[in-house]
Amino acid sequence: MATALLTVVESKVHGPINLGTGIGISVRQIARTLAEMMDKPQLIEEVVPPEIDSLGYVVADATRLRRLGWAPQHDLSQGLAKLLQG
């Protein structure tokens, strides 16, 4: 997201721009992926029944950001792996 923010700051675009990939990823999915990568699935405790988010499914529309020439450099797994490497 740092490169996305830099792209926006260096551009001459006006108005709101969503920072995101345009691909929806839930917090639950990120947590599960991290737990699996750390070989610690016990870190994730499922709530039964699952809680329903009142906002529903929200995904950033990255159209304006992509028109500025930005594209994600990593997918979720690659980005989380880099995060874990420190």
N, C-alpha and C positions, 0 to 999 in steps of 0.2 A: 504494500500500500504506500510505502514511502516513495517509490518511483511514480505512482499515480498522482500523489499529492504534488511532487515536484513538477510533473507534466502540467498540471493545472496552474500552478504558481507561475511557471515560465510562459504560459500561453497568454493570449490577450482575450480570452473568453470571458464573457460576462454572464452573470446569473448562476443559478444553482447547478451543480454537477454532482451526481452520485458517485462516490468512490466504492467500487465493488467490481466483481468479475461478471456479474449478470447471471451467475450460477448459484442457486440456492443451496446453502449448507447449514444444517441445523447445529446448534450448540451441542446437542446430544451426539451428532455424528462426529464433531470435532473431538469431544471428550472420549468417545469410544475409540477413535483412531489413535489418539494419544496414548490411551491405556494399552492398546494392543502393541503399539510401537515400543512402549516401555516394558512390555511383558508383565503388566500388572492389571489384568482385567478386574481384579477385586476392587479397584478404585472406583468403579462405576456401579452405582446402586440404582436399579430400575424402580420407578414408582408405579405401583399397580393400583388402579388403572392409571395409564399415563395422563399427566395433566395436559389440558388443552389450552393453548395460548389464545387469548382473546383477540389478538391481532391476526391470527391465522398465519398463512404462509406469505412472507414478504421477501421480495428479491429486489436488489438495487438494479435499476435500469441504467446500464453503463454505456448506452449509445453515445452520449455526448463525449464521454471520456475516451472511448475508442476512436471517435472522429478526430480527436487530438493526436492520435497515433499511439496511444498507450495500449498495451496488451499484457496480461499477466505473464510473469516469467516462470512461475512455478504452479503446479497443481497443489491441492491440499496436502497430499502425502509428502511431496517434496518440501514444501514450506515448513511443515511440522518437523520433518527430519532435520532441516537446517536449524530450527529453533532448539531442538533437543541437543544438537551438537554444540550449542553455545556460541 
